[in-house]
C-alpha cells in the first residue's frame, strides 16, 4: 500500500533528516515543560502545547500563519 515509504505501522519510524530529529527533540521538551506547568499557569502550559505543535508542523510540512509572518518580517524587513 505504501510502495515508496513502506508500511508506517510496521515498526518504529526512522527520522531521515537531522532537522526532523531536532524538531522532535524540541517538541518533546515543550511537552515536558507543559506537564510541569499545567497545574501552575494555564497560559504558559497552552504556550508549551503551541510550541510542541509548531515543531511537529515543521516536520510534517504544515505552515501556520505565524511561520509566514516570521518569514515576512525576517526577509522583507516590513516596518523598517
N, C-alpha and C positions, 0 to 999 in steps of 0.2 A: 504493500500500500504506500510505502514511503521509499521509492527506489533511490532517491538522491541522499536522503538524510538517515535512512534506517528507521527502525521502529522506536519511537520515543518511549514506549512502555517497556522496552527490553533492556533493563539495566539502568545504571546511572548515566546522566548526560555528561558529556565532556565539554569543557569550555575551550574552544579552539583559539580564542584571541585573548591576549593578556588584558586588554581593556575590559573584556567581559568579567574576568576574574576580579579585577579591581572594583568594578561597579557592584558585583555580587558581594564582595567584602564590605563595601561601604553600605550596602543595603542591610546586611546582617548587623553591622554596627549601629545603624539607625534604629533597627528593630530592638536591639538590646537596650538602647537609650530609652526607647518608647516604654519598654517593660519596666524600667526603673522609675520613669516619670509619670506614668499613667495615673497613679494614685495621688500624686502631689500637685501636678499642674496639668490640667486637661489641654490647655493651649499649647504647651510645649510638647506634650505627647502627640497631639494632632500634627504638629510640625514634623516630628520624627517620622510619622507614618507617611507624610507627604514626601519627605526626602527619600524614604525607602522606595516608594512607588516611582519616584523620578529616576532613581538608579536602575530599577528594573526596566523602566521605559527606555533607558539608554541602551540596554542590551537587546530589547525586542524591537527597537526602531520606532517606538511611539514618541512623537514630538508634541510637547504641550505648548501652550501659549507663552509660558514663562521662558521656555527654551528659545522661542522665536524672538521674544523681546530682548533676551540676553544677547543674541547674535546681532540684532539691530543696533543696540546701544554699544556693543563692543566694536563691531566692524564698520558701522556707518557714522559713528560719532554724533548721533542725534542730540541736539541740545548744546552743542559747542559752537 
